Amino acid sequence: MKSTKILRFLPLLGGALLACSVSAATAKDDSPGVEKFDGGKFPGYVMDEVVVPVPSEIFSVLDKLGSPNWKEEIRKVRIPETTNRQELALSFGVIVAEGFVAVQAQDKQTVEDIGREVINLSKRLALSKAVTSHANSILNAVKGDDWKSVRRELDQTQATVRSEMDRMKDSDLAQCVSLGGWLRGTASVTSVVNKNYTEDRAELLNQPMLVEHFSKSISTMSSTARKYDVINAMNKGLMKIRKDMGTGEGAFPLDKVRSIQATCEDLLSQIMQGKKAAK
């Protein structure tokens, strides 16, 4: 029997993914003691044998570990002044991820602002037709304090964007959406963990195989995409984060949490503001 080792990750924000890794064996037969991965029951998809769930569940997990002040984690977002589609796709992931932070904080004004930014950015990515209905639903739901529906629409927005990009055979951009969201999500959670460190909380960041997946996705991008400075910067940053994560075993120390946070913040700065990478 051939089995595949799966890392099952708890999702974070708009496509971002934070790990609470659990090894699960999957098999093609009904051998006793073998846990099968049931794609019909688990709300996610598989990329390179890494189970990538849909967004939004990580906050409920973090809430069980304490009561972070999500309002402190909200940031003002703006679409970067660029025509580079890789940068726009990365920023799309960041902005949707920011939406989940705002939802967790139940900040109506920020969610409304993000809904409008999603519409504006979807136009620049030629995805307006696919995304506008989700964005309008977000705006309507937040007016009615229907936070469950807002979260659902954010989930569906990210999924729709990835699906449309794949349909247009633009998988490089689809990966950028996921990576941008993951970076914003990781920055948010490292900030929360840093303010109230416990080993249990820090373990949510221990996700080396997922970082390797993103690095691999960059290495398989088209030669044109890999020429852009922003993509090279993402790759170097991921390599640093992967080094900070070490073997993925044992306690995850505070200094590594802070180092990963600094790297994520630097990369986000480059995506959203065009700042140079830190030396």
N, C-alpha and C positions, 0 to 999 in steps of 0.2 A: 504494500500500500504506500502510495506517495502522498504525503501531507504537506500543506503549505502553512508556514508560520505567519500569522496575522498580528499586527499591532492594532489594537482597537482604540482609537483616539476619540476623546470627548471634543466636540467642535467648539470653536470660538468665533463669535461675531459673523461678519458677512463673508464666509468662506475661509476665515481663519481657523486654525486648528490648534488646540492645546491638548497635551497628552495626559492621559491617565492610563498608561499602557497596560494592556492585559494580553498575554500570549494565548492564542486560541488555535487549536489544530483544526484543519478542515480536510475532509476526505470525500471521495466519490462513493464510498460504500457506507454501510450502516454498522461499522465496527464499534463494539461497545467501548465506552470511555473516550470516544473521539467526539469533540464538540464541533458540530458543523456550523459554518457561517450561512445564515439564512438571509439572503438579500431581500426577501420579501418582508421580513419582520424588522430588519434593522434599517433605519432611514438614512442610507448613505450609499456611496459607490466605492468601487475598488480601483486604486491606481497603483500599479506596480506592487501588488500584494499588500498595500497599506489601505486599511479600511478608513475612508474619509467620510464621516457622517455629515449630514446637513447641519447648518449653523444653529445657534441659539441655546443649546443645552448647558453650556459651560457655566452660565451665570447661576443656574439653580444649584449646581454643585458648589460653587464658591459661596453662595449664601449659606449653605450648610456648614461651611467652615468659618463663618463669621458674618459680619454686616458691613462690608466695605462701603465707603461713601462714594457712590458712583458719580455724583455731581462733581466731585473733585477731579474725576478722570476725563470729563468732557473737554473737548478742544474745538476751537473754531476751525472749520475746514473751508478750503477754497480750491477751486479747480486750478491747477497750474497753467500758466501762460505758455502753452506748448502745442505743437501740432504733431509731436511724436506719439504714435499710437501705443507704443509700449508704456510710455509714461502715463498716458491717459488711462490705460487699462489698469496699471498699478494703482493710480489714484482712485479709480472706480472702486476697487476692492477696499481701499482705505476708507473711503467715504461711507460705503455700506457698513463696514465694521464700526465706524463711529456712530452709525445709527443704532446699533445694538447697545452701545454704551449709553446713549441718550435714552433709549427705551428702558434700560435697567434703572436709570435715574428718574424715569418718568418726566423728562424735561420736554414739554410739548413744543416750545418754541424751537429748540434745537432739532427735534425730529422733523418739524415742518420745514425748517431751513434745509435740512439734509434731503428731504423729499424733493424740494425744488432743485437742489444741486444735482440729484440723480437724473432728473429730467434734462437739465442742461448738458450734463456730461454724456448722457445717452445720445443726444443729438450729435455731439462731436464725434462719437464712435459709430454713427450711422445705425444706432439701435433704438431709435426713438419709438418706432412702431411697436416693438416688442416690450419695451420697458415702461412707457408712459402710463399704461393702465395700472401697473403695480404701484407706481409712484403716486398716482391720483388716489388709489385705494389707501395708501399710507396716510396721505393728507386727510382723507375723510375719516379714517379710523381714529387718528389722534385727536381730532376735534370732538369725537364722541368718547374719549378716554378708553377706547377699546384697545388696550395694549397687547392683548393676545393676538388680535388681528394685525396690528402693526408688525409684530415680530414675524408672524406667518408671511406677510407680504415682503418683508426684508429677506426672509429665506428664499421665497420664490423669485425675487428680483435677481439675486445672485445666481440662482439656478438657471433662470431664463437667459441671462447674459452669457454664461458659460455655454449653454446649449446653442445659442445663436452663433457664437463665435466658432464653435465646433462645426456647426452646419455650414458656415461660410469658409470652412477649412482654414481657420485662423487659430489653431490650437496654441500658438505662442501667446497670443493675447489672453486666451482663457487661463493659461497658467499664470500670467501676470495678475489677473483679477484675484485668483486664489492667494498668490504670494502677497499682494498688497494688503489684503484682509488679514492674513496670518500675521504679518508684521505689526499691524495696528493692534490686533488682538493680543499678541505677545507683549507688546509694550504696555498695554493697559494692565494685564495681569501681573507683569513684573513690578509695576508700580504699586499695585495693591499688596502683593507679597512683600515688597520692600518695606512698606509702612507697618506691616504687622507680620513679621516672619514666623513661620512654623515649618517644620519639615514636611508636614502633610500638604500645606499650600504649595511649597516650593516644588513638590513632586509633580504638580500639574505642568511644570515647565520642562520636565525631563523627557524629551521626545526626539532623540537623535535620529531615528529612522525616518521621521517625517522631514526633518531638515535635509537629510540625504535625498529624500524624494524631490524636494524643491531644487536642490543642487543638480540632480540628474535631469530634471525638466529643463533647466537652463542649458545644460550641456547638449541637449538634443534639439534646442531651438535652431531655427534656420541661421545660416551664416550671416545673413543681413541683420537679424535681430541681435545676434551676439556682438555686432560691431558697435552697438550703442553704448555710450558711457554708463547709462543708468543700469543696463543689464550687467555689465562688468562689475559695477559697484555692488549690485545685489548678490552676485556670485561670491565676491570677496567677503561681504558681510556674513553670508551664510556659512562660509568656511570658518569664520571666527566664532560664530554661534555654536557650530558643531564642535569645535575644539573646547569651548566652555562646558559643553554638556558631557564631555568625557565618555565613559563607557556606558552611561545610562543606568548604572547600578549604584546602590548605596545612597546615603543622604546627599541632598543637593544643597550646597552651602550658600550663604547669603552673598558672599563676594561674587559668585558666579551669576546669581540672580541679577545683581547690579551691573555686571559686565554685559550680560545679554540685553538688559534694558538699554544700556548706553548704545550698543550696536544697533538695536532696533530703532531707537530715536534718531540716530544718525542717518540711517537708511530712509526713514520716513521723511526726514528733513529734505533729503535729496529728491524724493518723489514729489513732495507737495510744494517745496519752496525753491528747489534748484540749488540748495547749498552744497558746498564741496564736502567731500567725505573727510572725517577726522583722520589725521595721520596715525 
